[in-house]
């Protein structure tokens, strides 16, 4: 790695991230069924119909995984809680075994000198709530607030930071408009409702955590750089529309109390009644904002229905996900975010690459990817961005949603038969780079 801690501000934090359903093993510990279980059980949705029933068995192997985190010299472990593990029916009786697991996990982080960075929801909606309309149903904001109360009444005195919902674009657009994630819908009205309700639920969760006396609360959004296919006005308009619903919709809702005009062009007839009145809740004050960034997309216009565009292949080197490697996009978003967030601290809460790694081969491509993106973080800081930390996705190879277990993002190789953990060359490179004096 072509950097060390000394290249960053004194209090800059480094971490790695995971999510509950992708690593824990959802068949254990009394967890209830999620819409990912039913989505994966439907033919054609997920590679080989693989699900998170076993995953990396982090539920039982968490001490080993936290030891590996600590040995890599990380400061922060960004993890998520599973709604269905804590409340198997989404509401009602608490699964004490699930809460106890997260209790042990947070204590385990603190014992190893790791700061626990909690995300309440990383996509594993309980089936009982999906049956009631899930994110299309306005009531989900209060269901989520109740879940937040249960979890943070137990953990809130010990977590270093907390964010309600990971990547609301994926919860709303990818899952309800493109149909690529659970619940697998392709419906503009469902999308408009889901994207608004995810922000409303975020705001209610912030209110609950403030009521519990918690601080260091933030939002985590994902970003993709939208590049017009050419210099035509139509291509620039198409890219602006993509940028609006992907990158600016959530920042605008959180910090400006409105949605971009390019999105309202398509959403206005479909947003829930009274949506304009919800921004008082949605704009609950935050202490930081997290940015997840991986790639850019090349956007071309077309004559189809709104949003009137499609993606075309780009010419840059690609990861195992077929995502272009475009580090400059990270600098763009770290500097652009300040137009919405002002002086709030920014964290790169996810950045990393999938690569077809084998445990006996070096993963130089990942080290190069991380180095290139960290260089853009340094450049953004030099340009005045208030960036306070950088977290790698991911600690472990894991369940990559609709792509099953094929795509390997981890610093640590996982044999999904034996579940043996093998740190990769990139893990050792990060460990050396983060060594403390």
Rosetta blueprint (number, residue, H / E / L):
1 X L
2 X L
3 X L
4 X L
5 X H
6 X H
7 X H
8 X L
9 X L
10 X L
11 X L
12 X L
13 X E
14 X E
15 X E
16 X E
17 X E
18 X L
19 X L
20 X H
21 X H
22 X H
23 X H
24 X L
25 X L
26 X L
27 X L
28 X L
29 X L
30 X L
31 X L
32 X L
33 X L
34 X E
35 X H
36 X H
37 X H
38 X H
39 X H
40 X H
41 X L
42 X L
43 X L
44 X L
45 X L
46 X L
47 X H
48 X H
49 X H
50 X L
51 X L
52 X L
53 X L
54 X L
55 X L
56 X L
57 X L
58 X H
59 X H
60 X H
61 X H
62 X H
63 X H
64 X H
65 X H
66 X H
67 X H
68 X H
69 X H
70 X H
71 X H
72 X L
73 X L
74 X L
75 X L
76 X E
77 X E
78 X E
79 X E
80 X E
81 X L
82 X L
83 X H
84 X H
85 X H
86 X H
87 X L
88 X L
89 X L
90 X L
91 X L
92 X L
93 X L
94 X L
95 X L
96 X H
97 X H
98 X H
99 X H
100 X H
101 X H
102 X H
103 X H
104 X H
105 X H
106 X H
107 X H
108 X H
109 X H
110 X H
111 X H
112 X L
113 X L
114 X L
115 X E
116 X E
117 X E
118 X E
119 X E
120 X E
121 X E
122 X L
123 X L
124 X L
125 X L
126 X E
127 X H
128 X H
129 X H
130 X H
131 X L
132 X L
133 X L
134 X H
135 X H
136 X H
137 X L
138 X L
139 X L
140 X H
141 X H
142 X H
143 X H
144 X H
145 X H
146 X H
147 X H
148 X H
149 X H
150 X H
151 X H
152 X H
153 X H
154 X H
155 X H
156 X L
157 X L
158 X L
159 X L
160 X L
161 X E
162 X E
163 X E
164 X E
165 X E
166 X E
167 X L
168 X H
169 X H
170 X H
171 X H
172 X H
173 X H
174 X H
175 X H
176 X H
177 X L
178 X L
179 X L
180 X L
181 X L
182 X L
183 X L
184 X L
185 X L
186 X L
187 X L
188 X H
189 X H
190 X H
191 X H
192 X H
193 X H
194 X H
195 X H
196 X H
197 X H
198 X H
199 X H
200 X H
201 X H
202 X H
203 X H
204 X H
205 X H
206 X H
207 X H
208 X H
209 X H
210 X H
211 X H
212 X L
213 X L
214 X L
215 X L
216 X L
217 X E
218 X E
219 X E
220 X E
221 X E
222 X E
223 X E
224 X E
225 X E
226 X E
227 X E
228 X E
229 X L
230 X L
231 X L
232 X L
233 X H
234 X H
235 X H
236 X H
237 X H
238 X H
239 X H
240 X H
241 X H
242 X H
243 X H
244 X H
245 X H
246 X H
247 X H
248 X H
249 X H
250 X H
251 X H
252 X H
253 X H
254 X H
255 X H
256 X H
257 X L
258 X L
259 X L
260 X L
261 X H
262 X H
263 X H
264 X H
265 X H
266 X H
267 X H
268 X L
269 X L
270 X L
271 X L
272 X L
273 X L
274 X L
275 X H
276 X H
277 X H
278 X H
279 X H
280 X H
281 X H
282 X H
283 X L
284 X L
285 X L
286 X L
287 X L
288 X E
289 X E
290 X E
291 X E
292 X E
293 X E
294 X E
295 X E
296 X E
297 X E
298 X E
299 X E
300 X E
301 X E
302 X L
303 X L
304 X L
305 X L
306 X L
307 X L
308 X L
309 X E
310 X E
311 X E
312 X E
313 X L
314 X L
315 X L
316 X L
317 X L
318 X E
319 X L
320 X L
321 X L
322 X L
323 X L
324 X E
325 X L
326 X L
327 X L
328 X H
329 X H
330 X H
331 X H
332 X H
333 X H
334 X H
335 X H
336 X H
337 X L
338 X H
339 X H
340 X H
341 X H
342 X L
343 X L
344 X L
345 X E
346 X E
347 X E
348 X E
349 X E
350 X E
351 X L
352 X L
353 X L
354 X L
355 X L
356 X L
357 X L
358 X L
359 X L
360 X L
361 X L
362 X L
363 X L
364 X H
365 X H
366 X H
367 X H
368 X H
369 X H
370 X H
371 X H
372 X H
373 X H
374 X H
375 X H
376 X H
377 X H
378 X H
379 X H
380 X H
381 X H
382 X H
383 X L
384 X L
385 X L
386 X L
387 X E
388 X E
389 X E
390 X E
391 X E
392 X E
393 X E
394 X L
395 X L
396 X E
397 X L
398 X L
399 X L
400 X L
401 X H
402 X H
403 X H
404 X L
405 X L
406 X L
407 X L
408 X L
409 X L
410 X L
411 X L
412 X E
413 X E
414 X E
415 X L
416 X L
417 X L
418 X L
419 X L
420 X L
421 X E
422 X E
423 X E
424 X L
425 X H
426 X H
427 X H
428 X H
429 X H
430 X H
431 X H
432 X H
433 X H
434 X L
435 X L
436 X L
437 X L
